[in-house]
Amino acid sequence: MTQKPMTKAALVSALSAELGTDKAGANAALEAIAKIVSTEIAAGGAVTLPGLGKFSCRARPDRMVRNPATGEQMHKDADRVAKVTIAKALKDVINA
């Protein structure tokens, strides 16, 4: 059931075929979407891609973590991480 993930080149080819445009245009569109989503999330906002999901940023507090190799406990400062919430439409397609 596990397959290799789609590469950027394959995604650009599929996108260009779906849009009926050249690969350069499809690549530019893909990079523009990635840049817009990254910029918005880095600013603390969220982006919803209809049918796919919602991309957002959340803060994690200071915490104690464990080094799995040594078992040593250490302090990790607060940071921010990207969060993806999958849309119901995508879940329905996957489970159909």
N, C-alpha and C positions, 0 to 999 in steps of 0.2 A: 504494500500500500504506500510505502514511502517512496517519493520521487525526488529527483533533484529539483531544487528551486529554480524558477524561471530566471534566466539571466537578464541583465539590462538590455542586451542586444536583442534577445528574443522578445522581450516586452515592447521594445521600440518597433520591431517588425510587426508584431500583432497589432499594436496601436496604429501604425501607419496603414495596415490593411483594413482595419475597422473604420478609420476616418477617411480612407481613400486619398491619402496624401503621401508625400515623400517621407523617407526616414529622417531627414534633417528636420523637417517640421514637427514630426512626432517626437523626436528627441528634445527639441526646444520646448515643446509643450510639457513633456514629462519633467524636465529640469525646472521649468517655471513653477509647476505645481509643487515640486519638492522644496524649492526655495521659499515659496509663500507659506507652506505648512511649517517649515523649520523656523522661519522668522516669527510667525505668529505664536508658536508654542514657546520659543525662547523668550518672548515678551510676556509670557504668563497667560496667554489666551488659549483658545481651543478652536479646532477646525473640524467641522463635520463634513465627511464625504458621503453623500447620500448613497445608500445601498451597501456601503463598506463599513463605516464606523466613525467614531469620534476620536480625534487625537487631542490630547491635552497634556498639561504639565502638572505634576504634583510635588509638593515638598515633603521630604523625609526628615524627621528630627534627628538630633544627636542620638547615638546608640552605641552599645557595646557589641562588637562582632568577634568571631572566633576564627583564627587562622586554622584551616582544616589540616595543614601539614604538621603543625606543632601543637595545636590545641591552645595556643596562647590567646588570651582575651586582650582586645585592644579597643581603644575609643575611635569611633568614626564620626567625623563632623557631619553636620546637617548638609544635605544636598537636594537637588531637584532631579526628578526622573520623568521620562516620557511615559504616558499611559495611553493605551489603545482600548477602547470599548467597542466590541464588534456589534454591528447593526443586526437587528432581528432578521432583516431581509437576507443578509449573507448567511446567517445561521440556518434559515429555512432552505436556502439553496444547497448548503453543505449536507444537511440531513434529509434531503428529498430523495 
